Amino acid sequence: MVRAYVLLTIEIGKVEKVIEELKKIPGVTRADAVTGPYDAIVHIEANDLGELTRKILHDIHNIDGVIDTTTAIVVEIEES
């Protein structure tokens, strides 16, 4: 299982609609509008890196209003 946070830049006036569309994507566990340099943050899960890439490039990038994304893949840190 691969998990990531995707930070989105969205066109003005389209944040609410983009959030609605994000929540329909299988694997999206949370999608929130936020303040700061990004307009929304999405938590997404996939079986592997290839599936995660497809979800971002084909599902998220194709939503009307999405300008840009920055992806932060979650890393598991083992305790000593």
SULQUI-V716421 format. One record per pair of residues at least 12 apart in sequence whose C-alpha atoms are under 10 Angstrom apart, sorted by the first residue. I is the first residue (numbers start at 1). J is the second residue. Records with the same first field share a line. If there is no record, write none. Layout:
I = J  J
This chain:
1 = 45  46  47  48  49  52
2 = 44  45  46  47  48  49  50  51  52  73  74  75  76
3 = 27  28  29  43  44  45  46  47  48  49  52  72  73  74  75  76
4 = 28  42  43  44  45  46  49  52  71  72  73  74  75
5 = 28  30  31  41  42  43  44  45  69  70  71  72  73  74
6 = 31  38  40  41  42  43  44  56  60  68  69  70  71  72  73
7 = 31  32  33  34  37  38  39  40  41  42  43  68  69  70  71  72
8 = 33  34  37  38  39  40  41  42  60  61  66  67  68  69  70  71
9 = 37  38  39  40  41  65  66  67  68  69  70
10 = 33  38  39  40  63  64  65  66  67  68  69
11 = 39  64  65  66  67  68
12 = 39  65  66
13 = 65
14 = 39  64  65  66
15 = 32  33  34  39  40  65  66
16 = 32  33  40
17 = 63  64  65
18 = 31  33  40  60  63  64  65  66
19 = 31  32  33  39  40  41  42  63
20 = 32
21 = 59  60  63  64
22 = 40  42  44  59  60  63
23 = 42
24 = 59
25 = 44  55  59  60
26 = 44  45  46  55  59
27 = 43  44  45  46  47  51  52  55
28 = 42  43  44  45  46  55
29 = 42  43  44  45
30 = 42  43  44  45
31 = 43  44
38 = 68  69  70
39 = 66
40 = 66  69
41 = 69  70  71
42 = 60  71
43 = 71  72  73  74
44 = 56  73
45 = 73  74
49 = 73
52 = 73
53 = 71
56 = 69  70  71
57 = 69
